[in-house]
């Protein structure tokens, strides 16, 4: 059904942002319909059977419907064009919507936990019939379908809020099946476990919400970009014949449809300036064309014909390899003086090594002096923003 609706409302003249919005609108609208349907069916069943776990599951579906509303409005607002106050667009609203959905999941979990604990100490008579089985089984299947299409669509459009909805749907399906099994157990044994099952379901819902908060808030805090994306950027840059090296790569995420990339592209400083500038412009256009993001590249001229510079670079690069594959040096230059020579360079370290930068710099200073006792290292340590 979801695939049909997406195809029905997607047109060939739409750009990627508009197609992405269609996915969000369809998933949100279908989610609201299904959750309201399940809420009504479970609420009536819970009232009729006096089951706190079924009624709790019903209100969980009501909150899911509200979450779908938040997700839908998140897509509507995030698709707004850039304006004077928000020159990078409104894409991060989708991340905020995902975080709000996650918080709502946690809130419902705690409310259900309170009701379940109350039922443990104040149990009520439980009525079981075939309608309980039909409603709960139907609900579990619907939730599995919702998890499937939300997860599938989240991968296609890289949506944090749809991933949160998919995770919640899986949790809901497991919870509903647990309630169904407990209902069957109580019917055959007359042992009242409704409150205990409700408490377990509540704990699962809370856990799902906490995990979803962590995932959806990561882009807002500035998470490490996907390594596949980083490798593709590096591949495009290095494919240019003028490229000698690449460093200081930073990915700026302003939402799924607005990503900026900045980096330094090392080139042979002895070549003609306008030709090098043209090569850099070409790489920027290729990144924009292949990855759909804006690129800002700083041209970094390197003195590749200096034999001393080459010797120092090789020795220091080997020392960096001992630390980590992600560690490297760049912007290496030699400044000779009457009494000593300064070896100046930047040291790029992964986050897990950056706290040890002082000790690492001391070891590299010794390596420089081992080359020549009149060499002095001037090091600027930097943290890698790509992991």
N, C-alpha and C positions, 0 to 999 in steps of 0.2 A: 504493500500500500504506500509506504513512504517513498520508495523508489519511483512509483508511478506518479505521485504528486510532485516530486522534484522534477521529473521529466516534463510534467504538464506545465509547470510554471517557470521553466528555464528556457530561454530563447537564445538563438545563435548570436544575436547582436549584443548580448550582455558581456560586460567585462568580468574579470575574476572576482572583484569585490561584490558585484551584484549577484553573481552565481552563488557566492559564499553566503550572502544574506538569505537567498532562497532556501538553502539547507537549514539555516537557523530558524526561519519562519515556519517551515514545514515541521521540523522536529519539535519545536515549541508548541505549535498548534495541536499536533497529534498527541503530544504528551499531556496537554491540558484535558483533551477529550477522554483519553484512557483513564487518567487518574480520577477525574470526576465520576466516571462510570464505576470504577472500582470502589471509590469512597461510598457512593450510594448503596451499592450491593453489600459491602461489608458492614456498613453501619446498621442497615436493616437486619442483617444476619446476626450481628453482635447483640443488638437489642433483644431480638427474639430468643437467642440462646443464652443470654446473660453472661457472655464471655468477654472478659476484659481484654484478653489478648487479641480477639478479633476486632473489637472496637478500637483498640490501640492501633492495630494495623490499618483500620479505616482512616483514622485521623492522620496516620503517616502518609496515606495516599492523598489526603487533602493538602497536606504540606507539600507533597510532591507536585501537585497541580499549581500551587503558588510558586514553587521553584521553577516550573516550566514557564510561568508568566514572567518571572524575573529573567530567565534565560532568553525569552522572546524579546522582551524590552531591551535586554543587553545587546542583542543583535541589531535591533532597530537603531539604538543610540550609537553603537560602535561603527555603524556604516555611514554616519554623518560625515560630510566632507570637512576638511580642515578650515578653520576660521582664524580671525585675528588673535583670539585668546588661546587657541589650541592649534598652532601651525603644523603639528605632527599628526593631526587627526584625532579621532576619538576611539581608536582601536582597543586601548587598555580598559575601556568600560566593560568589555567582554570578560576580562580577567576579574574585574570587580564583581560582576554578576556571578561568575563561578564561585568566588569566595563567599558571597552572600548565600548562595544555594547551600554551600558546605556548612555554614554557620546554622542555617535553618535545619539541616539534617541533625546536627548536634543538639539543638534546642528540643526538637521532637523526641530524640532519644532520651533525654533527661526527663521530659514530661511523661513519657511512657514508662520509664523506670519507676517514677514516683507512684504512678497508678498501679503498676504491677506489684510493688512492695506492699501497697495498701491491700491488694487482693489476696496476698499471701496470708495476711493476718485476719482478713475479713472475707473468706471465700463465699461465693454464691452458688446456688444450684445451677448446674450446666445442662442445657438441652441440646441433644445431638440428633441430627437427621441428615438425609441425603443432600439437602440443599446446602448444608455446611461444606460437604465434600465438593459439590459442584462449584460453589462460589470460590472457595479457596484454591482449588485446582485451576480453575479458569484464571484467577488472579495471578497465580505463579507463572502460568504460561504467557499471559499478557506482559508481565514484567520481564520475562526472559526475552520476549520479542522486542520490548523497548530497549533493553540493554544491548541487544544485537544491533538495532538500527542506529542508536545513539553512538555506540562505539565505532561502527562502520563510518558514519558521517564525520565523527570527530577526527578520524585518521585522514579522511579526504580533505578536510578544510583546516586541520590542525587547531581544533577548538578545545580550550580548557574547560569551558562550561559544559559542553556536551559530554566530555570525558567524566565530569563530576556526576552528571545525570545518569550516565551508563553505569558507573560504580554504585550509585544509589539504587538503581533498578535491580542489579544483581543481588545486593544486600536485601532488598525488599522481597525478591523471589525466594531466597533462602529462608527469610523470616516467615513468610507465608506457609512454606512447606513444613517448617518446624511447628507452626500453629496447627496445621492440618494433622500432623502425626500425633501431636499432644491431644487433640480432640478425639482421635480414634483411640488412643491409649486410655483416656478418661472414660470413654464409653464402655470399653471392655473390662476395665479394672475397678471403676468407681473410685480411683485415687485422684484427688484434685491437685493437678500440677499447673493449672492455667496461669497462676501468678508467677510461678517459677519460670515457665517458658516465656512469658511476657518480659521478665527481667533479662533473660538471656538474649532475647530479640532486641531489647533496648540497648544492651551492651554492644551488640553487633552494629546497630545503627550508629551509636556514638563513635565507635571505632572507624566506621566508614566515613563519617563526617570529618573526623580529625585528619585522616589520610587525605581526604579531598581538599581540606583547607591548606595543607602543606603543599599539595601539587598546584592548586590554582593561585596561591599567593606568591609562588616562586618567581614568576615573570615580573611581578610588581616590585619585588626586592632586587631583581637583577640577577637572574640565574645564568649558569653557563650555557652557551648555545649548543645545539646538537652537533656532535662531532661530524656527522655526515655533511652538514651544512658548511662547517669550517673546512673540511677536506675539499669540498667542491670549490669553495672560494680560492683556496690555495692552488688547486689544480688549474683553474682559469688563469690566475696570475702567473704561475710558473710556465704555462703553455706559451706565453709570449717570448719570442727569442731575445728580447732586450732584458728580460728579468734575470738578475743574478741571485737574488734572495728576497725574502719577505719577512717582515716583523711588525710588532705593535698592531696586530689584528684585533679589532674590537667590534663586536656586534651590538648595536643599539636597537632594542626591541620596543617599539611604540604601539604594538598590537600586531595581530596576525597579518594584516595587510599593509603595514608600514614598518619596514625594517631598514636600518641604515648600517652600512659596513664602512669602517675606516681602517686604513692600513698604510704601511710604508713599503714601497716597492724599490728594491735596490737595483741600481743600473750602473753601467760603466761610465764613470765621470769624465772620461776622455772623449766620449762621442759627442756628436753635434746636439746641441740643446733642444732645438725644435723637433728633431727626430725622436728624441727621448720623450718629450712632452706628448707627441702624437701617440707613442706607444702606450703611455699611461692613460690617455683619453680612450684609446681603443679598449683597454682592459676594463675601464669603468663601464663602458657601454656593454661589453660582454657580460659582466656581472649583472647589470640591470636586465639584460635580455634573458639570460639563462635562469636567474634566481628570483627575478621580480622584486629586487630591492635596490635602493640607492647606494652608490659607492663613492667614497671620497678617498683618493689615493695621494699620499705624499711621495714625491719622487726623491729618492735618497741616492745621490751619486757616491760611488765607491772607487777608491784608488786601487784598482786590481792589479796594476803593473808594478807596485812597490814590493820588492822581494822581502824586505824586513816585515812589512805589514802582513804578507802572506804567511810568513813563518810564525809570527805571533798569533795570528788568527787560528792556524792549525793546532798549535799547542793548547790555546785556551779552549777551543772547541772540544778537544779530546777530554779536557778536565770537566767540561760541562756534561759531556756524555756519561761520565762516571756518576754524576749526580742524578740525572733524569733525562729521558729522551725529550722532555718538554723544555729543558733548560738550554739556553743558547746566548751568544753574545752578538751585538750588532753596533753599528755606528762606531766602529773601531778606527781610531786615527792616532797618529804619532806627532807629538809636538816637541821637537828637540830644543835644548837649552844649553847654556855654557857649562853647567855643572851636572845636569842630568836630563833625561828624556822622559816626558810624560806619555804613558800609554793610556789613552782615554777610551772608554767603551761603556756601553749599557749592558747590564746583565739581566736577562729575562728568566724569571723563576716561576714554576707552578705554585699555586696557593699553599700546598702542603710543605713547601720548602722555604717560603718567604720569611717565616718566623726565624729561620736560621741564617738569614742573609748576612749578618755580621761575621759569623764564623766562615761562611763560604767566601765572602770577599777577602778575608784575611788569607785564606789558602790560595786564592787566585793572585793576590799580591805577591806571595812567596813564589808562585810559578813564574810570574813576570820577572822577578829579580833573579831567578835561576837562569833565565835566558841571558840577562846582562845585569850586572850589579848596579849599573847606572840607570836602569829602567825603573820607573815608579808608576804604579797603577793608580789611575783615577777612575773609580767604578761608580756607576749609578744603577743601583738595583731596581728592578721593576717587577710587578706581579703580572702574571699572564691572566687575561680576562677570558680566555677560551679554554681553561682547564689545563 
